[in-house]
Amino acid sequence: MKNILIAYSKYDPQVGYVQGMNFIAGALLYHCSEEIGFWIFVLLIKNYEIRDVYLPGLPGLYKHTFVIDSLISQYLHNIFKHLVLL
């Protein structure tokens, strides 16, 4: 896992290493080799817009939170009402 995270921090120095990436890398290593795991990690970060979650200021975190909030509101209305009341 350490090798994947170090390689990614060198691959994308603007993001570097951010705590929490280890959960993704660990799950990948459970199913594939380090090399394949690294490239899948890169593709996940790029294709699912996860990179902006890890950028300084966390701009993507707010975007992804809004999307999740909207989906819960639309499709799981009772749960949404419960969460809003908390």
PDB file with SEQRES, HELIX, SHEET and CRYST1 records, atoms N, CA, C and O in Angstrom:
SEQRES   1 A   86  MET LYS ASN ILE LEU ILE ALA TYR SER LYS TYR ASP PRO          
SEQRES   2 A   86  GLN VAL GLY TYR VAL GLN GLY MET ASN PHE ILE ALA GLY          
SEQRES   3 A   86  ALA LEU LEU TYR HIS CYS SER GLU GLU ILE GLY PHE TRP          
SEQRES   4 A   86  ILE PHE VAL LEU LEU ILE LYS ASN TYR GLU ILE ARG ASP          
SEQRES   5 A   86  VAL TYR LEU PRO GLY LEU PRO GLY LEU TYR LYS HIS THR          
SEQRES   6 A   86  PHE VAL ILE ASP SER LEU ILE SER GLN TYR LEU HIS ASN          
SEQRES   7 A   86  ILE PHE LYS HIS LEU VAL LEU LEU                              
HELIX    1 AA1 LYS A    2  TYR A   11  1                                  10    
HELIX    2 AA2 MET A   21  HIS A   31  1                                  11    
HELIX    3 AA3 GLU A   34  ASN A   47  1                                  14    
HELIX    4 AA4 ARG A   51  TYR A   54  1                                   4    
HELIX    5 AA5 PRO A   59  TYR A   75  1                                  17    
HELIX    6 AA6 HIS A   77  LEU A   85  1                                   9    
CRYST1    1.000    1.000    1.000  90.00  90.00  90.00 P 1           1          
ATOM      1  N   MET A   1       0.834  -1.180   0.000  1.00  0.00           N  
ATOM      2  CA  MET A   1       0.000   0.000   0.000  1.00  0.00           C  
ATOM      3  C   MET A   1       0.888   1.257   0.000  1.00  0.00           C  
ATOM      4  O   MET A   1       0.604   2.237  -0.689  1.00  0.00           O  
ATOM      5  N   LYS A   2       1.949   1.200   0.777  1.00  0.00           N  
ATOM      6  CA  LYS A   2       2.860   2.335   0.858  1.00  0.00           C  
ATOM      7  C   LYS A   2       3.417   2.686  -0.516  1.00  0.00           C  
ATOM      8  O   LYS A   2       3.527   3.863  -0.860  1.00  0.00           O  
ATOM      9  N   ASN A   3       3.767   1.673  -1.299  1.00  0.00           N  
ATOM     10  CA  ASN A   3       4.334   1.916  -2.630  1.00  0.00           C  
ATOM     11  C   ASN A   3       3.332   2.599  -3.559  1.00  0.00           C  
ATOM     12  O   ASN A   3       3.705   3.492  -4.320  1.00  0.00           O  
ATOM     13  N   ILE A   4       2.081   2.194  -3.503  1.00  0.00           N  
ATOM     14  CA  ILE A   4       1.047   2.820  -4.340  1.00  0.00           C  
ATOM     15  C   ILE A   4       0.887   4.287  -3.952  1.00  0.00           C  
ATOM     16  O   ILE A   4       0.801   5.154  -4.821  1.00  0.00           O  
ATOM     17  N   LEU A   5       0.846   4.562  -2.667  1.00  0.00           N  
ATOM     18  CA  LEU A   5       0.613   5.927  -2.199  1.00  0.00           C  
ATOM     19  C   LEU A   5       1.814   6.835  -2.477  1.00  0.00           C  
ATOM     20  O   LEU A   5       1.641   8.006  -2.815  1.00  0.00           O  
ATOM     21  N   ILE A   6       3.014   6.305  -2.336  1.00  0.00           N  
ATOM     22  CA  ILE A   6       4.203   7.095  -2.668  1.00  0.00           C  
ATOM     23  C   ILE A   6       4.243   7.356  -4.169  1.00  0.00           C  
ATOM     24  O   ILE A   6       4.523   8.473  -4.602  1.00  0.00           O  
ATOM     25  N   ALA A   7       3.963   6.323  -4.961  1.00  0.00           N  
ATOM     26  CA  ALA A   7       3.966   6.492  -6.421  1.00  0.00           C  
ATOM     27  C   ALA A   7       2.921   7.521  -6.848  1.00  0.00           C  
ATOM     28  O   ALA A   7       3.184   8.333  -7.735  1.00  0.00           O  
ATOM     29  N   TYR A   8       1.748   7.496  -6.234  1.00  0.00           N  
ATOM     30  CA  TYR A   8       0.722   8.474  -6.613  1.00  0.00           C  
ATOM     31  C   TYR A   8       1.129   9.884  -6.200  1.00  0.00           C  
ATOM     32  O   TYR A   8       0.876  10.842  -6.931  1.00  0.00           O  
ATOM     33  N   SER A   9       1.751  10.015  -5.044  1.00  0.00           N  
ATOM     34  CA  SER A   9       2.168  11.355  -4.601  1.00  0.00           C  
ATOM     35  C   SER A   9       3.204  11.944  -5.555  1.00  0.00           C  
ATOM     36  O   SER A   9       3.275  13.163  -5.715  1.00  0.00           O  
ATOM     37  N   LYS A  10       4.007  11.088  -6.190  1.00  0.00           N  
ATOM     38  CA  LYS A  10       4.969  11.561  -7.194  1.00  0.00           C  
ATOM     39  C   LYS A  10       4.302  11.759  -8.547  1.00  0.00           C  
ATOM     40  O   LYS A  10       4.699  12.633  -9.318  1.00  0.00           O  
ATOM     41  N   TYR A  11       3.291  10.947  -8.836  1.00  0.00           N  
ATOM     42  CA  TYR A  11       2.550  11.047 -10.097  1.00  0.00           C  
ATOM     43  C   TYR A  11       1.749  12.349 -10.157  1.00  0.00           C  
ATOM     44  O   TYR A  11       1.657  12.978 -11.211  1.00  0.00           O  
ATOM     45  N   ASP A  12       1.175  12.746  -9.028  1.00  0.00           N  
ATOM     46  CA  ASP A  12       0.362  13.964  -8.960  1.00  0.00           C  
ATOM     47  C   ASP A  12       0.812  14.796  -7.760  1.00  0.00           C  
ATOM     48  O   ASP A  12       0.166  14.770  -6.713  1.00  0.00           O  
ATOM     49  N   PRO A  13       1.918  15.537  -7.906  1.00  0.00           N  
ATOM     50  CA  PRO A  13       2.470  16.268  -6.759  1.00  0.00           C  
ATOM     51  C   PRO A  13       1.563  17.379  -6.236  1.00  0.00           C  
ATOM     52  O   PRO A  13       1.700  17.782  -5.081  1.00  0.00           O  
ATOM     53  N   GLN A  14       0.648  17.878  -7.050  1.00  0.00           N  
ATOM     54  CA  GLN A  14      -0.267  18.919  -6.561  1.00  0.00           C  
ATOM     55  C   GLN A  14      -1.163  18.364  -5.456  1.00  0.00           C  
ATOM     56  O   GLN A  14      -1.483  19.071  -4.500  1.00  0.00           O  
ATOM     57  N   VAL A  15      -1.564  17.118  -5.580  1.00  0.00           N  
ATOM     58  CA  VAL A  15      -2.378  16.474  -4.559  1.00  0.00           C  
ATOM     59  C   VAL A  15      -1.484  15.821  -3.521  1.00  0.00           C  
ATOM     60  O   VAL A  15      -1.715  15.967  -2.321  1.00  0.00           O  
ATOM     61  N   GLY A  16      -0.460  15.098  -3.974  1.00  0.00           N  
ATOM     62  CA  GLY A  16       0.427  14.400  -3.051  1.00  0.00           C  
ATOM     63  C   GLY A  16      -0.291  13.260  -2.353  1.00  0.00           C  
ATOM     64  O   GLY A  16      -1.101  12.555  -2.955  1.00  0.00           O  
ATOM     65  N   TYR A  17       0.017  13.090  -1.076  1.00  0.00           N  
ATOM     66  CA  TYR A  17      -0.661  12.073  -0.275  1.00  0.00           C  
ATOM     67  C   TYR A  17      -1.611  12.766   0.677  1.00  0.00           C  
ATOM     68  O   TYR A  17      -1.251  13.756   1.315  1.00  0.00           O  
ATOM     69  N   VAL A  18      -2.818  12.250   0.773  1.00  0.00           N  
ATOM     70  CA  VAL A  18      -3.814  12.779   1.699  1.00  0.00           C  
ATOM     71  C   VAL A  18      -4.352  11.610   2.505  1.00  0.00           C  
ATOM     72  O   VAL A  18      -4.625  10.535   1.971  1.00  0.00           O  
ATOM     73  N   GLN A  19      -4.495  11.843   3.796  1.00  0.00           N  
ATOM     74  CA  GLN A  19      -5.022  10.802   4.665  1.00  0.00           C  
ATOM     75  C   GLN A  19      -6.387  10.361   4.148  1.00  0.00           C  
ATOM     76  O   GLN A  19      -7.223  11.198   3.807  1.00  0.00           O  
ATOM     77  N   GLY A  20      -6.607   9.097   4.092  1.00  0.00           N  
ATOM     78  CA  GLY A  20      -7.850   8.552   3.570  1.00  0.00           C  
ATOM     79  C   GLY A  20      -7.645   7.814   2.259  1.00  0.00           C  
ATOM     80  O   GLY A  20      -8.432   6.936   1.906  1.00  0.00           O  
ATOM     81  N   MET A  21      -6.587   8.168   1.534  1.00  0.00           N  
ATOM     82  CA  MET A  21      -6.285   7.455   0.291  1.00  0.00           C  
ATOM     83  C   MET A  21      -5.943   5.995   0.577  1.00  0.00           C  
ATOM     84  O   MET A  21      -6.108   5.126  -0.278  1.00  0.00           O  
ATOM     85  N   ASN A  22      -5.467   5.746   1.786  1.00  0.00           N  
ATOM     86  CA  ASN A  22      -5.062   4.387   2.134  1.00  0.00           C  
ATOM     87  C   ASN A  22      -6.232   3.410   2.108  1.00  0.00           C  
ATOM     88  O   ASN A  22      -6.031   2.226   1.837  1.00  0.00           O  
ATOM     89  N   PHE A  23      -7.438   3.872   2.380  1.00  0.00           N  
ATOM     90  CA  PHE A  23      -8.596   2.980   2.332  1.00  0.00           C  
ATOM     91  C   PHE A  23      -8.849   2.494   0.906  1.00  0.00           C  
ATOM     92  O   PHE A  23      -9.172   1.326   0.688  1.00  0.00           O  
ATOM     93  N   ILE A  24      -8.701   3.395  -0.056  1.00  0.00           N  
ATOM     94  CA  ILE A  24      -8.888   3.027  -1.462  1.00  0.00           C  
ATOM     95  C   ILE A  24      -7.770   2.091  -1.906  1.00  0.00           C  
ATOM     96  O   ILE A  24      -8.027   1.044  -2.501  1.00  0.00           O  
ATOM     97  N   ALA A  25      -6.525   2.475  -1.613  1.00  0.00           N  
ATOM     98  CA  ALA A  25      -5.376   1.661  -2.023  1.00  0.00           C  
ATOM     99  C   ALA A  25      -5.422   0.280  -1.376  1.00  0.00           C  
ATOM    100  O   ALA A  25      -5.117  -0.718  -2.030  1.00  0.00           O  
ATOM    101  N   GLY A  26      -5.794   0.210  -0.116  1.00  0.00           N  
ATOM    102  CA  GLY A  26      -5.881  -1.071   0.575  1.00  0.00           C  
ATOM    103  C   GLY A  26      -6.913  -1.993  -0.043  1.00  0.00           C  
ATOM    104  O   GLY A  26      -6.672  -3.190  -0.201  1.00  0.00           O  
ATOM    105  N   ALA A  27      -8.057  -1.441  -0.390  1.00  0.00           N  
ATOM    106  CA  ALA A  27      -9.105  -2.247  -1.022  1.00  0.00           C  
ATOM    107  C   ALA A  27      -8.644  -2.766  -2.384  1.00  0.00           C  
ATOM    108  O   ALA A  27      -8.939  -3.904  -2.751  1.00  0.00           O  
ATOM    109  N   LEU A  28      -7.934  -1.947  -3.118  1.00  0.00           N  
ATOM    110  CA  LEU A  28      -7.427  -2.382  -4.427  1.00  0.00           C  
ATOM    111  C   LEU A  28      -6.399  -3.499  -4.282  1.00  0.00           C  
ATOM    112  O   LEU A  28      -6.417  -4.471  -5.037  1.00  0.00           O  
ATOM    113  N   LEU A  29      -5.508  -3.354  -3.313  1.00  0.00           N  
ATOM    114  CA  LEU A  29      -4.472  -4.380  -3.119  1.00  0.00           C  
ATOM    115  C   LEU A  29      -5.046  -5.717  -2.690  1.00  0.00           C  
ATOM    116  O   LEU A  29      -4.427  -6.760  -2.900  1.00  0.00           O  
ATOM    117  N   TYR A  30      -6.197  -5.691  -2.106  1.00  0.00           N  
ATOM    118  CA  TYR A  30      -6.852  -6.938  -1.711  1.00  0.00           C  
ATOM    119  C   TYR A  30      -7.219  -7.762  -2.944  1.00  0.00           C  
ATOM    120  O   TYR A  30      -7.348  -8.984  -2.866  1.00  0.00           O  
ATOM    121  N   HIS A  31      -7.390  -7.074  -4.104  1.00  0.00           N  
ATOM    122  CA  HIS A  31      -7.876  -7.738  -5.312  1.00  0.00           C  
ATOM    123  C   HIS A  31      -6.885  -7.805  -6.453  1.00  0.00           C  
ATOM    124  O   HIS A  31      -7.122  -8.527  -7.422  1.00  0.00           O  
ATOM    125  N   CYS A  32      -5.765  -7.066  -6.371  1.00  0.00           N  
ATOM    126  CA  CYS A  32      -4.849  -7.065  -7.508  1.00  0.00           C  
ATOM    127  C   CYS A  32      -3.415  -6.736  -7.059  1.00  0.00           C  
ATOM    128  O   CYS A  32      -3.165  -6.458  -5.886  1.00  0.00           O  
ATOM    129  N   SER A  33      -2.508  -6.774  -7.997  1.00  0.00           N  
ATOM    130  CA  SER A  33      -1.097  -6.491  -7.715  1.00  0.00           C  
ATOM    131  C   SER A  33      -0.885  -4.994  -7.496  1.00  0.00           C  
ATOM    132  O   SER A  33      -1.776  -4.186  -7.755  1.00  0.00           O  
ATOM    133  N   GLU A  34       0.305  -4.638  -7.016  1.00  0.00           N  
ATOM    134  CA  GLU A  34       0.615  -3.222  -6.780  1.00  0.00           C  
ATOM    135  C   GLU A  34       0.529  -2.397  -8.051  1.00  0.00           C  
ATOM    136  O   GLU A  34      -0.059  -1.316  -8.053  1.00  0.00           O  
ATOM    137  N   GLU A  35       1.109  -2.898  -9.126  1.00  0.00           N  
ATOM    138  CA  GLU A  35       1.129  -2.126 -10.377  1.00  0.00           C  
ATOM    139  C   GLU A  35      -0.278  -1.888 -10.902  1.00  0.00           C  
ATOM    140  O   GLU A  35      -0.640  -0.758 -11.231  1.00  0.00           O  
ATOM    141  N   ILE A  36      -1.059  -2.934 -10.979  1.00  0.00           N  
ATOM    142  CA  ILE A  36      -2.440  -2.787 -11.452  1.00  0.00           C  
ATOM    143  C   ILE A  36      -3.230  -1.922 -10.478  1.00  0.00           C  
ATOM    144  O   ILE A  36      -4.031  -1.084 -10.891  1.00  0.00           O  
ATOM    145  N   GLY A  37      -3.002  -2.129  -9.183  1.00  0.00           N  
ATOM    146  CA  GLY A  37      -3.672  -1.321  -8.168  1.00  0.00           C  
ATOM    147  C   GLY A  37      -3.370   0.155  -8.317  1.00  0.00           C  
ATOM    148  O   GLY A  37      -4.259   0.992  -8.159  1.00  0.00           O  
ATOM    149  N   PHE A  38      -2.112   0.483  -8.623  1.00  0.00           N  
ATOM    150  CA  PHE A  38      -1.742   1.887  -8.829  1.00  0.00           C  
ATOM    151  C   PHE A  38      -2.521   2.499  -9.985  1.00  0.00           C  
ATOM    152  O   PHE A  38      -3.074   3.591  -9.858  1.00  0.00           O  
ATOM    153  N   TRP A  39      -2.564   1.789 -11.118  1.00  0.00           N  
ATOM    154  CA  TRP A  39      -3.236   2.365 -12.287  1.00  0.00           C  
ATOM    155  C   TRP A  39      -4.749   2.432 -12.098  1.00  0.00           C  
ATOM    156  O   TRP A  39      -5.389   3.360 -12.591  1.00  0.00           O  
ATOM    157  N   ILE A  40      -5.317   1.482 -11.406  1.00  0.00           N  
ATOM    158  CA  ILE A  40      -6.748   1.570 -11.092  1.00  0.00           C  
ATOM    159  C   ILE A  40      -6.994   2.755 -10.155  1.00  0.00           C  
ATOM    160  O   ILE A  40      -7.977   3.480 -10.306  1.00  0.00           O  
ATOM    161  N   PHE A  41      -6.098   2.942  -9.191  1.00  0.00           N  
ATOM    162  CA  PHE A  41      -6.191   4.085  -8.279  1.00  0.00           C  
ATOM    163  C   PHE A  41      -6.189   5.389  -9.066  1.00  0.00           C  
ATOM    164  O   PHE A  41      -7.017   6.267  -8.824  1.00  0.00           O  
ATOM    165  N   VAL A  42      -5.253   5.515 -10.013  1.00  0.00           N  
ATOM    166  CA  VAL A  42      -5.173   6.721 -10.845  1.00  0.00           C  
ATOM    167  C   VAL A  42      -6.474   6.920 -11.616  1.00  0.00           C  
ATOM    168  O   VAL A  42      -7.003   8.030 -11.667  1.00  0.00           O  
ATOM    169  N   LEU A  43      -6.986   5.856 -12.213  1.00  0.00           N  
ATOM    170  CA  LEU A  43      -8.228   5.965 -12.989  1.00  0.00           C  
ATOM    171  C   LEU A  43      -9.423   6.332 -12.112  1.00  0.00           C  
ATOM    172  O   LEU A  43     -10.271   7.125 -12.521  1.00  0.00           O  
ATOM    173  N   LEU A  44      -9.496   5.766 -10.918  1.00  0.00           N  
ATOM    174  CA  LEU A  44     -10.581   6.123 -10.002  1.00  0.00           C  
ATOM    175  C   LEU A  44     -10.525   7.606  -9.631  1.00  0.00           C  
ATOM    176  O   LEU A  44     -11.542   8.299  -9.622  1.00  0.00           O  
ATOM    177  N   ILE A  45      -9.336   8.067  -9.330  1.00  0.00           N  
ATOM    178  CA  ILE A  45      -9.157   9.469  -8.944  1.00  0.00           C  
ATOM    179  C   ILE A  45      -9.570  10.393 -10.088  1.00  0.00           C  
ATOM    180  O   ILE A  45     -10.233  11.406  -9.864  1.00  0.00           O  
ATOM    181  N   LYS A  46      -9.178  10.043 -11.310  1.00  0.00           N  
ATOM    182  CA  LYS A  46      -9.497  10.892 -12.469  1.00  0.00           C  
ATOM    183  C   LYS A  46     -10.948  10.750 -12.926  1.00  0.00           C  
ATOM    184  O   LYS A  46     -11.655  11.748 -13.067  1.00  0.00           O  
ATOM    185  N   ASN A  47     -11.391   9.526 -13.155  1.00  0.00           N  
ATOM    186  CA  ASN A  47     -12.696   9.306 -13.786  1.00  0.00           C  
ATOM    187  C   ASN A  47     -13.885   9.615 -12.894  1.00  0.00           C  
ATOM    188  O   ASN A  47     -14.959   9.949 -13.394  1.00  0.00           O  
ATOM    189  N   TYR A  48     -13.717   9.512 -11.603  1.00  0.00           N  
ATOM    190  CA  TYR A  48     -14.835   9.761 -10.689  1.00  0.00           C  
ATOM    191  C   TYR A  48     -14.671  11.066  -9.930  1.00  0.00           C  
ATOM    192  O   TYR A  48     -15.300  11.276  -8.893  1.00  0.00           O  
ATOM    193  N   GLU A  49     -13.822  11.938 -10.450  1.00  0.00           N  
ATOM    194  CA  GLU A  49     -13.614  13.282  -9.901  1.00  0.00           C  
ATOM    195  C   GLU A  49     -13.313  13.266  -8.407  1.00  0.00           C  
ATOM    196  O   GLU A  49     -13.781  14.120  -7.655  1.00  0.00           O  
ATOM    197  N   ILE A  50     -12.523  12.279  -7.991  1.00  0.00           N  
ATOM    198  CA  ILE A  50     -12.135  12.201  -6.588  1.00  0.00           C  
ATOM    199  C   ILE A  50     -10.954  13.138  -6.328  1.00  0.00           C  
ATOM    200  O   ILE A  50     -10.735  13.565  -5.194  1.00  0.00           O  
ATOM    201  N   ARG A  51     -10.204  13.453  -7.368  1.00  0.00           N  
ATOM    202  CA  ARG A  51      -9.012  14.287  -7.210  1.00  0.00           C  
ATOM    203  C   ARG A  51      -9.349  15.607  -6.528  1.00  0.00           C  
ATOM    204  O   ARG A  51      -8.612  16.052  -5.648  1.00  0.00           O  
ATOM    205  N   ASP A  52     -10.443  16.232  -6.918  1.00  0.00           N  
ATOM    206  CA  ASP A  52     -10.780  17.529  -6.337  1.00  0.00           C  
ATOM    207  C   ASP A  52     -11.193  17.442  -4.869  1.00  0.00           C  
ATOM    208  O   ASP A  52     -11.220  18.458  -4.174  1.00  0.00           O  
ATOM    209  N   VAL A  53     -11.512  16.253  -4.396  1.00  0.00           N  
ATOM    210  CA  VAL A  53     -11.793  16.076  -2.971  1.00  0.00           C  
ATOM    211  C   VAL A  53     -10.500  16.202  -2.174  1.00  0.00           C  
ATOM    212  O   VAL A  53     -10.510  16.679  -1.039  1.00  0.00           O  
ATOM    213  N   TYR A  54      -9.389  15.775  -2.767  1.00  0.00           N  
ATOM    214  CA  TYR A  54      -8.109  15.767  -2.083  1.00  0.00           C  
ATOM    215  C   TYR A  54      -7.291  17.041  -2.285  1.00  0.00           C  
ATOM    216  O   TYR A  54      -6.248  17.199  -1.650  1.00  0.00           O  
ATOM    217  N   LEU A  55      -7.733  17.948  -3.145  1.00  0.00           N  
ATOM    218  CA  LEU A  55      -6.983  19.186  -3.371  1.00  0.00           C  
ATOM    219  C   LEU A  55      -7.059  20.092  -2.138  1.00  0.00           C  
ATOM    220  O   LEU A  55      -8.004  20.000  -1.355  1.00  0.00           O  
ATOM    221  N   PRO A  56      -6.065  20.963  -1.969  1.00  0.00           N  
ATOM    222  CA  PRO A  56      -6.124  21.905  -0.839  1.00  0.00           C  
ATOM    223  C   PRO A  56      -7.421  22.728  -0.878  1.00  0.00           C  
ATOM    224  O   PRO A  56      -7.832  23.203  -1.936  1.00  0.00           O  
ATOM    225  N   GLY A  57      -8.038  22.883   0.257  1.00  0.00           N  
ATOM    226  CA  GLY A  57      -9.312  23.592   0.341  1.00  0.00           C  
ATOM    227  C   GLY A  57     -10.511  22.692   0.153  1.00  0.00           C  
ATOM    228  O   GLY A  57     -11.646  23.119   0.367  1.00  0.00           O  
ATOM    229  N   LEU A  58     -10.280  21.455  -0.242  1.00  0.00           N  
ATOM    230  CA  LEU A  58     -11.330  20.436  -0.423  1.00  0.00           C  
ATOM    231  C   LEU A  58     -12.507  20.899  -1.287  1.00  0.00           C  
ATOM    232  O   LEU A  58     -13.661  20.728  -0.892  1.00  0.00           O  
ATOM    233  N   PRO A  59     -12.233  21.488  -2.468  1.00  0.00           N  
ATOM    234  CA  PRO A  59     -13.349  21.993  -3.271  1.00  0.00           C  
ATOM    235  C   PRO A  59     -14.325  20.907  -3.714  1.00  0.00           C  
ATOM    236  O   PRO A  59     -15.524  21.163  -3.827  1.00  0.00           O  
ATOM    237  N   GLY A  60     -13.832  19.713  -3.962  1.00  0.00           N  
ATOM    238  CA  GLY A  60     -14.706  18.640  -4.415  1.00  0.00           C  
ATOM    239  C   GLY A  60     -15.555  18.054  -3.311  1.00  0.00           C  
ATOM    240  O   GLY A  60     -16.613  17.482  -3.573  1.00  0.00           O  
ATOM    241  N   LEU A  61     -15.101  18.193  -2.083  1.00  0.00           N  
ATOM    242  CA  LEU A  61     -15.868  17.648  -0.963  1.00  0.00           C  
ATOM    243  C   LEU A  61     -17.242  18.287  -0.899  1.00  0.00           C  
ATOM    244  O   LEU A  61     -18.238  17.599  -0.672  1.00  0.00           O  
ATOM    245  N   TYR A  62     -17.306  19.584  -1.095  1.00  0.00           N  
ATOM    246  CA  TYR A  62     -18.583  20.294  -1.055  1.00  0.00           C  
ATOM    247  C   TYR A  62     -19.469  19.889  -2.225  1.00  0.00           C  
ATOM    248  O   TYR A  62     -20.683  19.742  -2.078  1.00  0.00           O  
ATOM    249  N   LYS A  63     -18.849  19.710  -3.391  1.00  0.00           N  
ATOM    250  CA  LYS A  63     -19.602  19.291  -4.579  1.00  0.00           C  
ATOM    251  C   LYS A  63     -20.188  17.897  -4.378  1.00  0.00           C  
ATOM    252  O   LYS A  63     -21.373  17.684  -4.634  1.00  0.00           O  
ATOM    253  N   HIS A  64     -19.381  16.956  -3.927  1.00  0.00           N  
ATOM    254  CA  HIS A  64     -19.847  15.585  -3.733  1.00  0.00           C  
ATOM    255  C   HIS A  64     -20.883  15.503  -2.609  1.00  0.00           C  
ATOM    256  O   HIS A  64     -21.835  14.728  -2.695  1.00  0.00           O  
ATOM    257  N   THR A  65     -20.696  16.294  -1.569  1.00  0.00           N  
ATOM    258  CA  THR A  65     -21.668  16.325  -0.477  1.00  0.00           C  
ATOM    259  C   THR A  65     -23.008  16.838  -0.976  1.00  0.00           C  
ATOM    260  O   THR A  65     -24.055  16.315  -0.592  1.00  0.00           O  
ATOM    261  N   PHE A  66     -22.987  17.858  -1.831  1.00  0.00           N  
ATOM    262  CA  PHE A  66     -24.231  18.390  -2.402  1.00  0.00           C  
ATOM    263  C   PHE A  66     -24.939  17.331  -3.248  1.00  0.00           C  
ATOM    264  O   PHE A  66     -26.159  17.187  -3.175  1.00  0.00           O  
ATOM    265  N   VAL A  67     -24.177  16.599  -4.043  1.00  0.00           N  
ATOM    266  CA  VAL A  67     -24.767  15.554  -4.896  1.00  0.00           C  
ATOM    267  C   VAL A  67     -25.407  14.466  -4.037  1.00  0.00           C  
ATOM    268  O   VAL A  67     -26.536  14.051  -4.303  1.00  0.00           O  
ATOM    269  N   ILE A  68     -24.698  14.003  -3.015  1.00  0.00           N  
ATOM    270  CA  ILE A  68     -25.245  12.968  -2.136  1.00  0.00           C  
ATOM    271  C   ILE A  68     -26.492  13.477  -1.425  1.00  0.00           C  
ATOM    272  O   ILE A  68     -27.490  12.763  -1.324  1.00  0.00           O  
ATOM    273  N   ASP A  69     -26.436  14.706  -0.937  1.00  0.00           N  
ATOM    274  CA  ASP A  69     -27.580  15.317  -0.263  1.00  0.00           C  
ATOM    275  C   ASP A  69     -28.793  15.370  -1.203  1.00  0.00           C  
ATOM    276  O   ASP A  69     -29.909  15.049  -0.796  1.00  0.00           O  
ATOM    277  N   SER A  70     -28.574  15.769  -2.436  1.00  0.00           N  
ATOM    278  CA  SER A  70     -29.662  15.854  -3.417  1.00  0.00           C  
ATOM    279  C   SER A  70     -30.251  14.482  -3.729  1.00  0.00           C  
ATOM    280  O   SER A  70     -31.469  14.337  -3.833  1.00  0.00           O  
ATOM    281  N   LEU A  71     -29.382  13.467  -3.879  1.00  0.00           N  
ATOM    282  CA  LEU A  71     -29.868  12.120  -4.179  1.00  0.00           C  
ATOM    283  C   LEU A  71     -30.669  11.537  -3.014  1.00  0.00           C  
ATOM    284  O   LEU A  71     -31.709  10.913  -3.224  1.00  0.00           O  
ATOM    285  N   ILE A  72     -30.188  11.737  -1.798  1.00  0.00           N  
ATOM    286  CA  ILE A  72     -30.931  11.247  -0.629  1.00  0.00           C  
ATOM    287  C   ILE A  72     -32.268  11.963  -0.532  1.00  0.00           C  
ATOM    288  O   ILE A  72     -33.292  11.339  -0.255  1.00  0.00           O  
ATOM    289  N   SER A  73     -32.261  13.261  -0.755  1.00  0.00           N  
ATOM    290  CA  SER A  73     -33.503  14.041  -0.703  1.00  0.00           C  
ATOM    291  C   SER A  73     -34.518  13.546  -1.729  1.00  0.00           C  
ATOM    292  O   SER A  73     -35.710  13.444  -1.438  1.00  0.00           O  
ATOM    293  N   GLN A  74     -34.039  13.243  -2.922  1.00  0.00           N  
ATOM    294  CA  GLN A  74     -34.932  12.842  -4.006  1.00  0.00           C  
ATOM    295  C   GLN A  74     -35.420  11.402  -3.876  1.00  0.00           C  
ATOM    296  O   GLN A  74     -36.602  11.130  -4.084  1.00  0.00           O  
ATOM    297  N   TYR A  75     -34.525  10.483  -3.537  1.00  0.00           N  
ATOM    298  CA  TYR A  75     -34.871   9.067  -3.587  1.00  0.00           C  
ATOM    299  C   TYR A  75     -35.124   8.412  -2.236  1.00  0.00           C  
ATOM    300  O   TYR A  75     -35.745   7.351  -2.168  1.00  0.00           O  
ATOM    301  N   LEU A  76     -34.654   9.027  -1.173  1.00  0.00           N  
ATOM    302  CA  LEU A  76     -34.839   8.471   0.173  1.00  0.00           C  
ATOM    303  C   LEU A  76     -35.392   9.577   1.078  1.00  0.00           C  
ATOM    304  O   LEU A  76     -34.776   9.966   2.070  1.00  0.00           O  
ATOM    305  N   HIS A  77     -36.561  10.060   0.703  1.00  0.00           N  
ATOM    306  CA  HIS A  77     -37.113  11.252   1.346  1.00  0.00           C  
ATOM    307  C   HIS A  77     -37.299  11.088   2.858  1.00  0.00           C  
ATOM    308  O   HIS A  77     -37.020  12.024   3.608  1.00  0.00           O  
ATOM    309  N   ASN A  78     -37.760   9.931   3.320  1.00  0.00           N  
ATOM    310  CA  ASN A  78     -37.955   9.733   4.754  1.00  0.00           C  
ATOM    311  C   ASN A  78     -36.643   9.794   5.523  1.00  0.00           C  
ATOM    312  O   ASN A  78     -36.582  10.367   6.611  1.00  0.00           O  
ATOM    313  N   ILE A  79     -35.607   9.213   4.965  1.00  0.00           N  
ATOM    314  CA  ILE A  79     -34.298   9.281   5.608  1.00  0.00           C  
ATOM    315  C   ILE A  79     -33.786  10.725   5.600  1.00  0.00           C  
ATOM    316  O   ILE A  79     -33.204  11.193   6.579  1.00  0.00           O  
ATOM    317  N   PHE A  80     -34.007  11.413   4.496  1.00  0.00           N  
ATOM    318  CA  PHE A  80     -33.586  12.806   4.396  1.00  0.00           C  
ATOM    319  C   PHE A  80     -34.262  13.654   5.468  1.00  0.00           C  
ATOM    320  O   PHE A  80     -33.607  14.452   6.139  1.00  0.00           O  
ATOM    321  N   LYS A  81     -35.564  13.482   5.627  1.00  0.00           N  
ATOM    322  CA  LYS A  81     -36.288  14.242   6.648  1.00  0.00           C  
ATOM    323  C   LYS A  81     -35.722  13.947   8.038  1.00  0.00           C  
ATOM    324  O   LYS A  81     -35.569  14.854   8.856  1.00  0.00           O  
ATOM    325  N   HIS A  82     -35.416  12.697   8.296  1.00  0.00           N  
ATOM    326  CA  HIS A  82     -34.855  12.312   9.596  1.00  0.00           C  
ATOM    327  C   HIS A  82     -33.483  12.981   9.807  1.00  0.00           C  
ATOM    328  O   HIS A  82     -33.207  13.493  10.891  1.00  0.00           O  
ATOM    329  N   LEU A  83     -32.640  12.976   8.788  1.00  0.00           N  
ATOM    330  CA  LEU A  83     -31.324  13.555   8.919  1.00  0.00           C  
ATOM    331  C   LEU A  83     -31.372  15.079   9.082  1.00  0.00           C  
ATOM    332  O   LEU A  83     -30.559  15.658   9.803  1.00  0.00           O  
ATOM    333  N   VAL A  84     -32.322  15.713   8.415  1.00  0.00           N  
ATOM    334  CA  VAL A  84     -32.446  17.173   8.522  1.00  0.00           C  
ATOM    335  C   VAL A  84     -32.893  17.561   9.930  1.00  0.00           C  
ATOM    336  O   VAL A  84     -32.507  18.617  10.431  1.00  0.00           O  
ATOM    337  N   LEU A  85     -33.694  16.728  10.563  1.00  0.00           N  
ATOM    338  CA  LEU A  85     -34.185  17.029  11.900  1.00  0.00           C  
ATOM    339  C   LEU A  85     -33.120  16.852  12.976  1.00  0.00           C  
ATOM    340  O   LEU A  85     -33.280  17.345  14.092  1.00  0.00           O  
ATOM    341  N   LEU A  86     -32.029  16.149  12.650  1.00  0.00           N  
ATOM    342  CA  LEU A  86     -30.981  15.920  13.661  1.00  0.00           C  
ATOM    343  C   LEU A  86     -30.271  17.161  14.031  1.00  0.00           C  
ATOM    344  O   LEU A  86     -29.366  17.129  14.866  1.00  0.00           O  
TER     345      LEU A  86                                                      
END                                                                             
